[in-house]
């Protein structure tokens, strides 16, 4: 087991390498789920500091929006190279603060590097379109412009990647950014901020084009209520989104919401079960079940359900749960006791609804730790009970059966959330139906892979109570810009549209 002294050493070394100086104070305390111990305390921002940050970010925006987009891309390019240089340091902080195993922590940093590369290319492709005008001697076109200050509210489970998705795009789009990171991961956010501050200074960008505020939710109220914050991108629970969205909408602001996921895989009779089991196990147990794209339901055909459940349960029982710094570990700790308590409550509710626990749910004793290491749980459910329709942010997988494909799709879609989905099948018709308008109602629909592990090239996000937001690739950049429709008259007359005659 990694000692607390070693966790502190890794933390201080990583912060020092990234150029972080922690302002002393007692506003927040970083702790590690690896051993349950406290790491570093620091000063928090109050409501006045948040208001001042909005003032500074607005001033920076007024300058930054006039900088050519390729020049804005140069800032993000420099950030990407600094992330490459400090990949190991950032991965250390992510493992210390979140408990991710080493490969997943490194993967998160790689995702940041990838989105920077994507955004740099995007900085030369923020294109509009030209449409035919019905009036002779006229041209109709659309252009895209920076929208203003963007607030990024991120969650603990991806303490760096989600910030980078939003920030890299917002910066090349000409916006300024205020980041309110999770209160559970202050150190990772300080390291990312220090690297971006360095890139800002080296590229000559306005110094306040990006600001991080370490504050509680009450102190950050202005991020939701101030009209100068044009976009609020918030990642978190459905409950959080239900509070954020109406407040932002009340002032006609924009929201990009990435909320709950209750993701399922349909396993058809034709499925390659070796492939399906591997996909299910990683999607359900990776990051200790603490991904928004974690697989939480399996809907398996009755002819294969028993075999799928038995094989997944056996795999769960064999996973190495423990110290995330150990190379053989596949499942690290839950973030805190509250996460463990919620998992146990869900297990009890599932059993009360007729569920049978096939494996897991028990604490794993990790020597020298006061944290919550839990074995991934599999529960066979006779029906999709209320507890199944809710997201439990832990490695808890429900297995249900179906007999008819339409029944499977109905079961899949009857939960409130709509983030990620998958089907394991070798029949093209089933795959195509699942991806069609009559199939999965999620924002992410996969075939023969699990529900997690999205690439940055595609837009990331979901429907229904997941919030409808889109981040990362494809045309998600449009969420950080405003559209203008332009009509240019290069003729000597002034014809009106629709044939209107005004004198």
Steps between C-alpha positions, in 0.01 A plus 500: 500500500631844409580677826355838587850647496544372146165650397612835644835476323337429165256783556762761589733389221222523241379839620854637506575369151185664363582830670226502763522712812213433740369804683481403868160488663227274629238553228554153351690183578606249238479137607587175332256211460806275469550496876239745630762746622514878465759655270506880474276786609462834329306824472161504331342772291198681644210654310685831461797321345269321257340830397846648448590201286199568277607864466851396397381226266261741326781751447723225361222384267467843343865473395516128426202502262691728260804270481496290181387144566827339378689720746263386773581146393867567570416538871324164507785342304744613768271364771496163325878483495519589871246225575724255314800616701316457830296192414644292785459779756135557414432126502650481849264771625198335338583166661565662838178707499258270315648154551518412129733220405815616326399416143167681536668807651752510216213450255320802641806718443534361147140602439596856596790495256274365227234768545767769483618357167139490381441860607815625328375358170157640571647850538542507121158349426242708688308527177151615415315440176367685197138448392330607173297818526164535325587862418728578204830663586486379862702249699371321810751360747557421866795580724597384848630726776626466860215505749657624827603361836461123534465346847621140527372302799666159512458183706753294696507190282671667203665791682710610202361358174155660517659837573723460195209404272330829580800726545693402187194558284385816676844659470537439126141624457608831655336468841648548844455224760431484872550152645323384814649152561368236735570568865633141517783559251657842565860393443450365149322821404781714643756308296300533177450870568871557561587340165239705315617817676849424374371450147305827523810693608719343232250563221416857597129435558303716746597380850140453614375312196483203739433519875453219752290552812524248783172568676189334633176506305348789694796726430470423128139612464606787273621251239137395460336841539731756337387589147862539391552126538365405160539123531499272804640154428419282798589136558348318795188337634148530364405678822773758442387554142141553610624788718741650248288497184201711620724764655704544185190490279328762715750757370499348147848357541613178335568169674707204388394224738669161544305328775404146603550184300317171548670323215405157371620231263261277311652154450334324208490122437757538223748695713866404520488431872878519546490851359186590694636386836823697454307810398255470788765444766707805410195724451347392832811484720736757349569802723321303775171567322545876536466603137192667356529240221535204738285204398230456762258266323530190282190396306582151376293264288358216709701245298834655607418689821613228741832454326563874477418549870717208609797608294481864604459401866806276475698785343388741772609253768843475340569871458784633715356771724751711687771763494468682165876560489562124481541388138274192537206691651194536276252658743594779739300654785168678506540872547365504858273333753191673362554318170533169681188565708297579188615175341395300805161673508445412133596138562246475782229658287578265213470198727170630637377518138587134443858541384758231568860606558720277287828640627665802655390802697727414790785710633850386409752528784798698373770509767588846627193664351193657656336542160220316322617229265205296380466200273281567193152359552269316260130470579248291305175693484158353409375842382632849444405621848520861617853457635615384156358815343725713722873554458718365781849639454683181591592163342148355514369311196142377459433209264152450350361284220290548188342273239412737216720773350229766531469409867875553544484845342201595716681389816810686390318828440261506797755652742512880539865533395629484143879520484670188363382163367630193322387182334695179456377322188633348179175571314517820294123546514501509882798735501339736250166495683672581829671800338183617323238750613297208637796364698713639782400849615849584628750754376764225464404173328766229461512162330719219635683721749404609849341826608817676621819611333381773260753659264540876475418509128128452561267729689448375856167532678153359551127559495211514750619558858860472383446861393537516123845661505781421257872540567829400339502413127287526187317836496480539879701821452179675393382494861772753583421745218212708371369484145431802280307477173629759251346633181723696263351710220751555220240621251375854427138420589322413823262208439316369808469134594183304421419747223382770738441836325537803727440791266 
